[in-house]
Amino acid sequence: MNSLSLRDRLLGWRDSVLSNPRFQRFAAVFPLMRPVARRRAAAMFDLVAGFVYSQILLACVQLRLFDLIAERPATVDELSVRCELPRESMQMLLDAAIALKLVQPRSEGRYGLGQLGAELCGNRGVLAMVEHHAMLYRDLADPVALLRGPRGGGELAAYWAYVRGERPAELGAEHVASYTALMAASQPMIAREVLHVFSFGAHRCLLDVGGGDGSFLSAVAAQTPELRCILFDLPAVAAKAADRFRTNGLAERATAIGGSFRTDPLPEGADIVSLVRVIHDHDDEVVAALLRAVHSALPERGTLLIAEPIAGLSRTASISDGYFAFYLRAMGTGKARTFEHLRSLLEAAGFAEIKLHLVPMPLVASVITATKTSKCVNLA
């Protein structure tokens, strides 16, 4: 057995001190250490109570409480009627939501939005994800079983229809409608991050692979009037994108093509390809094949843009290494990857000039760009 390093021994000593009940009691009462002890205790309790907090938020969203009090602050009696809850239960939910800064007391016994509640009201994508998480919570009811068993097999794996079938291109509209709508609700958040750090103005044609109902392409097209756009997704999804392009007045310069990147060649003619929240849904062998296909579809010096959560970033570790790791395991495929891992996959596919762009909100997604080179392509 290898001997412990100096750092290991120091951390072991720290652990023995912090876990000692006598030290914990001393830190709680000693004036100079009391503020730190209280912050640490609060952080610990937040971990313990996190599931309860998320259920309080879910109840608020399912009852449309934020929409009700955003229209006009209301009393507990008014909300009890509109939410169809007993008055005592309504009061309990309001008190809990106040504690979580979702709701705030107003004048004359009324309740309005709290700071977090107001921010949620302005972000329909997050509200849609909160409701969607009900099935994730059911899949996580026994986390040890989730870890010991094979990936997928629960409600999430059934929900994301394209990950469970051998022929995703044959999925009908009824199988893709729900998840396509969910992705569309959150696409504006991603589009804002991408457009903040990257301009499409230097390009003539963008191919968005796995582009859903065209929400991302529509946002890019609105900011780049000269850009021609091609969307490639499963046929049932691409049909929804075509409808969106017609509705948004983009039919003249935006085309939706149906197909699966796992079995069909990618459309050619674009000088930039985007993969928005596509790679992390798939395992390495699928990603490697997709990147080679993108490389083949691009012209020399063409650009690949990737937008998705990145693992290993200090400010987003709880999201990428905690949330996404367990979500994708329940889903049955994919993983959040570090920038270094993605760079190795990109280099193997023949890309160079690989750059990670700093976005304002890396919790949502980070942006990577890479350039096609025809040299040193690993065809393995």
PyMOL commands that set and color helices and strands:
alter all, ss='L'
color gray80, all
select helices_A, chain A and resi 6-18+21-29+34-62+65-71+76-83+87-99+107-109+115-121+124-139+143-148+155-159+161-163+168-170+173-197+215-223+235-247+279-281+284-297+314-331+339-349
alter helices_A, ss='H'
color red, helices_A
select strands_A, chain A and resi 74-75+103-105+110-113+205-209+228-233+254-258+272-276+303-308+310-311+337-338+351-357+366-372
alter strands_A, ss='S'
color yellow, strands_A
deselect
rebuild
show_as cartoon
